[in-house]
Amino acid sequence: HKLPAGLHHAPFIFPEGLSSIETLLTNIQWVNLLVFACVVSKQGLLRVAIENARAQEKQDQLERTELKMELVRERELRETLERQLSMEQKNRGSRLVETNVS
């Protein structure tokens, strides 16, 4: 884990004049601080991952919407072409009947 600047170089403290219990308590404080820094770092990474997932979901939703719109446009175009083809077939049929009657 990357720690905040300066913490990764912080040595355990064995100062002269402190009892072993005081030294132990001081070192526990340092360990707690390092653990806290790791937790904060992980929370920051988790926050970034959540934000990235949300951004990706928005992008996916936008793409789905665009694809739906394209599908609607293609469907409308197909229906228009089918109507035109049907009208053209009817017109040809009418002309054939007129030709045969004449």
Backbone as ProteinMPNN parsed JSONL, in Angstrom:
{"seq_chain_A": "HKLPAGLHHAPFIFPEGLSSIETLLTNIQWVNLLVFACVVSKQGLLRVAIENARAQEKQDQLERTELKMELVRERELRETLERQLSMEQKNRGSRLVETNVS", "coords_chain_A": {"N_chain_A": [[0.83, -1.19, 0.0], [0.395, 2.235, -0.686], [1.543, 4.784, 1.317], [0.748, 7.836, 3.053], [2.79, 10.709, 2.438], [5.9, 10.626, 4.011], [5.125, 8.834, 6.027], [5.856, 6.238, 5.35], [8.49, 6.14, 5.877], [8.673, 6.315, 8.534], [10.16, 5.302, 11.403], [9.952, 2.597, 13.779], [9.659, 3.533, 17.121], [12.157, 3.703, 19.52], [12.843, 5.174, 21.886], [15.295, 6.452, 24.129], [15.112, 6.234, 27.641], [12.426, 5.707, 27.905], [10.125, 3.391, 29.243], [9.764, -0.149, 28.554], [7.062, -0.705, 28.252], [6.009, 1.824, 27.688], [7.348, 2.276, 25.301], [6.284, 0.197, 23.774], [3.577, 0.994, 23.713], [3.846, 3.388, 22.318], [4.78, 2.427, 19.874], [2.561, 0.919, 19.133], [0.752, 2.972, 18.701], [1.881, 4.07, 16.395], [1.589, 1.92, 14.625], [-1.197, 1.79, 14.557], [-1.693, 4.233, 13.326], [-0.51, 3.779, 10.819], [-2.115, 1.661, 9.908], [-4.556, 2.98, 9.795], [-3.934, 4.834, 7.775], [-3.654, 3.069, 5.622], [-6.278, 2.09, 5.431], [-7.687, 4.43, 4.8], [-6.504, 4.924, 2.343], [-7.387, 2.662, 0.893], [-10.138, 3.16, 0.972], [-10.229, 5.43, -0.575], [-9.435, 4.36, -3.039], [-11.546, 2.601, -3.43], [-13.638, 4.419, -3.639], [-12.938, 5.699, -6.022], [-13.166, 3.516, -7.753], [-15.924, 3.026, -7.577], [-16.934, 5.43, -8.611], [-15.915, 5.211, -11.217], [-17.318, 2.944, -12.069], [-19.923, 3.93, -12.014], [-19.739, 5.943, -13.954], [-19.196, 4.347, -16.183], [-21.58, 2.909, -16.304], [-23.377, 4.963, -16.914], [-22.4, 5.611, -19.457], [-22.888, 3.187, -20.781], [-25.688, 3.157, -20.636], [-26.286, 5.398, -22.19], [-25.331, 4.504, -24.679], [-27.079, 2.325, -25.067], [-29.49, 3.715, -25.296], [-28.985, 5.211, -27.619], [-28.738, 3.097, -29.462], [-31.333, 2.063, -29.351], [-32.742, 4.217, -30.418], [-31.681, 4.241, -32.999], [-32.638, 1.778, -33.887], [-35.4, 2.303, -33.906], [-35.478, 4.295, -35.903], [-34.586, 2.784, -38.124], [-36.619, 0.877, -38.26], [-38.82, 2.511, -38.837], [-37.999, 3.457, -41.342], [-37.942, 1.033, -42.77], [-40.696, 0.385, -42.687], [-41.744, 2.528, -44.139], [-40.547, 2.072, -46.644], [-41.713, -0.41, -47.222], [-44.413, 0.341, -47.46], [-44.211, 2.037, -49.689], [-43.359, 0.156, -51.608], [-45.565, -1.533, -51.657], [-47.519, 0.249, -52.621], [-46.421, 0.767, -55.145], [-46.535, -1.778, -56.269], [-49.316, -2.092, -56.36], [-49.949, -0.041, -58.145], [-48.676, -0.97, -60.477], [-50.126, -3.283, -60.845], [-52.637, -2.198, -61.38], [-52.089, -0.871, -63.767], [-51.507, -3.032, -65.407], [-53.983, -4.29, -65.502], [-55.467, -2.291, -66.774], [-54.13, -2.251, -69.237], [-54.688, -4.81, -70.208], [-57.451, -4.655, -70.441], [-57.807, -2.769, -72.416]], "CA_chain_A": [[0.0, 0.0, 0.0], [1.119, 3.504, -0.634], [1.202, 5.528, 2.512], [0.947, 9.273, 2.907], [4.187, 11.145, 2.434], [6.577, 10.673, 5.297], [4.783, 7.75, 6.934], [6.536, 4.998, 5.018], [9.85, 6.215, 6.406], [8.61, 6.477, 9.986], [10.685, 4.103, 12.075], [9.41, 2.336, 15.094], [10.374, 4.398, 18.06], [12.759, 3.083, 20.69], [13.583, 6.267, 22.521], [15.941, 6.175, 25.411], [14.438, 6.838, 28.777], [11.054, 5.229, 28.034], [10.046, 1.988, 29.65], [9.36, -1.028, 27.459], [5.616, -0.545, 28.087], [5.814, 3.097, 26.984], [7.826, 2.053, 23.934], [5.275, -0.646, 23.134], [2.395, 1.832, 23.465], [4.198, 4.332, 21.249], [4.815, 1.671, 18.627], [1.171, 0.579, 18.799], [0.169, 4.182, 18.111], [2.397, 4.17, 15.021], [0.936, 0.867, 13.841], [-2.577, 2.237, 14.352], [-1.654, 5.307, 12.337], [-0.233, 3.158, 9.529], [-3.333, 0.927, 9.528], [-5.538, 4.001, 9.413], [-3.529, 5.366, 6.47], [-3.989, 2.044, 4.625], [-7.744, 2.066, 5.298], [-8.062, 5.643, 4.057], [-6.058, 4.713, 0.971], [-8.314, 1.707, 0.282], [-11.426, 3.839, 0.796], [-10.073, 6.31, -1.737], [-9.445, 3.503, -4.226], [-12.917, 2.109, -3.579], [-14.436, 5.548, -4.112], [-12.604, 5.865, -7.438], [-13.759, 2.384, -8.479], [-17.372, 3.257, -7.63], [-17.159, 6.514, -9.568], [-15.671, 4.667, -12.553], [-18.431, 2.055, -12.397], [-21.084, 4.792, -12.313], [-19.499, 6.583, -15.252], [-19.351, 3.307, -17.207], [-23.016, 2.613, -16.398], [-23.984, 6.071, -17.67], [-21.983, 5.448, -20.85], [-23.633, 2.042, -21.306], [-27.086, 3.581, -20.789], [-26.314, 6.284, -23.347], [-25.182, 3.665, -25.872], [-28.335, 1.585, -25.242], [-30.484, 4.672, -25.781], [-28.659, 5.494, -29.021], [-29.073, 1.909, -30.253], [-32.796, 1.998, -29.442], [-33.167, 5.249, -31.372], [-31.3, 3.759, -34.33], [-33.581, 0.712, -34.209], [-36.671, 2.953, -34.245], [-35.314, 4.933, -37.218], [-34.524, 1.742, -39.152], [-37.957, 0.295, -38.356], [-39.652, 3.481, -39.559], [-37.553, 3.448, -42.733], [-38.422, -0.219, -43.36], [-42.144, 0.492, -42.875], [-41.953, 3.476, -45.243], [-40.193, 1.379, -47.885], [-42.734, -1.435, -47.469], [-45.606, 1.043, -47.977], [-43.913, 2.477, -51.062], [-43.346, -1.034, -52.448], [-46.953, -1.971, -51.798], [-48.194, 1.188, -53.53], [-45.867, 0.545, -56.485], [-47.108, -3.04, -56.76], [-50.726, -1.828, -56.694], [-49.965, 0.774, -59.364], [-48.332, -1.852, -61.589], [-51.278, -4.161, -61.045], [-53.697, -1.397, -62.009], [-51.69, -0.617, -65.157], [-51.649, -4.286, -66.127], [-55.409, -4.496, -65.748], [-55.871, -1.307, -67.793], [-53.555, -2.689, -70.5], [-55.428, -5.996, -70.655], [-58.811, -4.25, -70.77], [-57.807, -1.957, -73.635]], "C_chain_A": [[0.867, 1.243, 0.0], [0.62, 4.267, 0.573], [1.405, 7.011, 2.256], [2.423, 9.627, 3.052], [4.741, 11.192, 3.852], [6.285, 9.491, 6.204], [5.552, 6.467, 6.617], [7.982, 4.985, 5.506], [9.862, 6.284, 7.931], [9.091, 5.204, 10.671], [9.902, 3.839, 13.348], [10.288, 3.07, 16.101], [10.867, 3.587, 19.262], [13.554, 4.159, 21.428], [14.176, 5.834, 23.868], [15.132, 6.838, 26.509], [12.985, 6.419, 28.907], [11.084, 3.773, 28.448], [9.598, 1.155, 28.456], [7.855, -0.926, 27.214], [5.331, 0.744, 27.33], [6.241, 2.972, 25.529], [6.799, 1.235, 23.151], [4.038, 0.179, 22.794], [2.654, 2.834, 22.339], [4.201, 3.625, 19.899], [3.412, 1.25, 18.183], [0.472, 1.788, 18.174], [0.619, 4.337, 16.659], [1.726, 3.134, 14.119], [-0.511, 1.263, 13.551], [-2.644, 3.329, 13.291], [-1.414, 4.739, 10.934], [-1.445, 2.38, 9.016], [-4.398, 1.915, 9.068], [-5.211, 4.576, 8.025], [-3.859, 4.368, 5.362], [-5.492, 1.997, 4.376], [-8.215, 3.263, 4.489], [-7.683, 5.488, 2.592], [-7.001, 3.76, 0.245], [-9.671, 2.349, 0.039], [-11.368, 4.763, -0.408], [-10.105, 5.51, -3.021], [-10.839, 2.97, -4.491], [-13.821, 3.207, -4.124], [-14.191, 5.776, -5.608], [-13.238, 4.747, -8.263], [-15.266, 2.561, -8.619], [-17.693, 4.353, -8.637], [-16.944, 6.034, -11.001], [-16.811, 3.761, -12.989], [-19.679, 2.866, -12.745], [-20.935, 5.464, -13.672], [-19.682, 5.577, -16.385], [-20.826, 2.966, -17.397], [-23.746, 3.713, -17.166], [-23.648, 5.96, -19.152], [-22.747, 4.304, -21.505], [-25.09, 2.414, -21.565], [-27.229, 4.493, -22.005], [-26.224, 5.479, -24.643], [-26.456, 2.856, -26.135], [-29.418, 2.493, -25.806], [-30.248, 4.986, -27.252], [-29.015, 4.313, -29.924], [-30.584, 1.751, -30.408], [-33.314, 3.011, -30.453], [-32.837, 4.82, -32.802], [-32.252, 2.659, -34.788], [-34.929, 1.294, -34.621], [-36.581, 3.595, -35.622], [-35.298, 3.895, -38.337], [-35.886, 1.08, -39.341], [-38.888, 1.22, -39.147], [-39.287, 3.512, -41.036], [-38.057, 2.193, -43.439], [-39.923, -0.151, -43.644], [-42.48, 1.435, -44.022], [-41.661, 2.798, -46.578], [-41.209, 0.293, -48.221], [-44.017, -0.81, -48.018], [-45.391, 1.483, -49.42], [-43.931, 1.287, -52.025], [-44.767, -1.527, -52.692], [-47.721, -1.07, -52.759], [-47.708, 0.99, -54.96], [-46.43, -0.739, -57.079], [-48.58, -2.857, -57.151], [-50.826, -1.033, -57.991], [-49.643, -0.082, -60.58], [-49.494, -2.794, -61.901], [-52.407, -3.448, -61.744], [-53.365, -1.151, -63.467], [-51.819, -1.884, -66.002], [-53.112, -4.559, -66.463], [-55.902, -3.57, -66.836], [-55.354, -1.745, -69.162], [-54.322, -3.878, -71.064], [-56.841, -5.651, -71.074], [-58.814, -3.514, -72.105], [-57.648, -2.754, -74.845]], "O_chain_A": [[1.933, 1.282, 0.613], [-0.583, 4.374, 0.809], [2.144, 7.398, 1.35], [3.189, 8.922, 3.708], [4.116, 11.733, 4.765], [7.1, 9.165, 7.067], [5.866, 5.695, 7.523], [8.62, 3.933, 5.542], [10.926, 6.308, 8.548], [8.478, 4.147, 10.524], [9.277, 4.735, 13.915], [11.5, 3.197, 15.927], [10.099, 2.887, 19.922], [14.773, 4.063, 21.574], [13.64, 5.0, 24.598], [14.538, 7.896, 26.302], [12.351, 6.733, 29.914], [11.969, 3.018, 28.045], [9.109, 1.695, 27.464], [7.415, -1.049, 26.071], [4.498, 0.756, 26.424], [5.581, 3.496, 24.632], [6.488, 1.551, 22.003], [3.509, 0.066, 21.688], [1.779, 3.091, 21.512], [3.693, 4.15, 18.909], [3.117, 1.231, 16.989], [-0.306, 1.642, 17.231], [-0.181, 4.696, 15.794], [1.342, 3.438, 12.989], [-0.993, 1.092, 12.431], [-3.55, 3.341, 12.457], [-2.048, 5.173, 9.972], [-1.764, 2.434, 7.828], [-5.061, 1.693, 8.055], [-6.107, 4.777, 7.205], [-4.296, 4.766, 4.282], [-5.929, 1.877, 3.231], [-9.048, 3.123, 3.593], [-8.443, 5.872, 1.703], [-7.377, 4.019, -0.898], [-10.291, 2.106, -0.996], [-12.33, 4.871, -1.168], [-10.731, 5.927, -3.995], [-11.271, 2.893, -5.641], [-14.673, 2.95, -4.974], [-15.13, 6.018, -6.366], [-13.781, 4.994, -9.34], [-15.824, 2.272, -9.677], [-18.625, 4.216, -9.43], [-17.7, 6.403, -11.9], [-17.229, 3.8, -14.147], [-20.407, 2.517, -13.675], [-21.89, 5.543, -14.444], [-20.253, 5.906, -17.425], [-21.274, 2.757, -18.524], [-24.629, 3.429, -17.975], [-24.506, 6.187, -20.005], [-23.201, 4.426, -22.643], [-25.66, 2.035, -22.588], [-28.19, 4.371, -22.764], [-26.958, 5.746, -25.595], [-26.871, 2.712, -27.285], [-30.174, 2.091, -26.69], [-31.191, 5.023, -28.043], [-29.534, 4.505, -31.024], [-31.063, 1.352, -31.47], [-34.207, 2.712, -31.246], [-33.641, 5.022, -33.711], [-32.631, 2.618, -35.959], [-35.535, 0.826, -35.584], [-37.502, 3.461, -36.428], [-35.921, 4.096, -39.379], [-36.265, 0.756, -40.467], [-39.642, 0.772, -40.01], [-40.169, 3.587, -41.891], [-38.543, 2.266, -44.568], [-40.375, -0.574, -44.708], [-43.401, 1.169, -44.794], [-42.43, 2.932, -47.53], [-41.533, 0.096, -49.393], [-44.638, -1.357, -48.929], [-46.271, 1.325, -50.266], [-44.457, 1.394, -53.133], [-45.12, -1.896, -53.813], [-48.477, -1.549, -53.604], [-48.509, 1.042, -55.893], [-46.766, -0.783, -58.263], [-49.032, -3.405, -58.157], [-51.679, -1.312, -58.834], [-50.282, 0.071, -61.62], [-49.802, -3.064, -63.062], [-53.069, -4.023, -62.608], [-54.248, -1.211, -64.322], [-52.197, -1.818, -67.172], [-53.437, -5.001, -67.564], [-56.655, -3.981, -67.719], [-56.073, -1.621, -70.153], [-54.576, -3.941, -72.266], [-57.386, -6.288, -71.976], [-59.777, -3.646, -72.86], [-57.629, -2.207, -75.947]]}, "name": "protein", "num_of_chains": 1, "seq": "HKLPAGLHHAPFIFPEGLSSIETLLTNIQWVNLLVFACVVSKQGLLRVAIENARAQEKQDQLERTELKMELVRERELRETLERQLSMEQKNRGSRLVETNVS"}
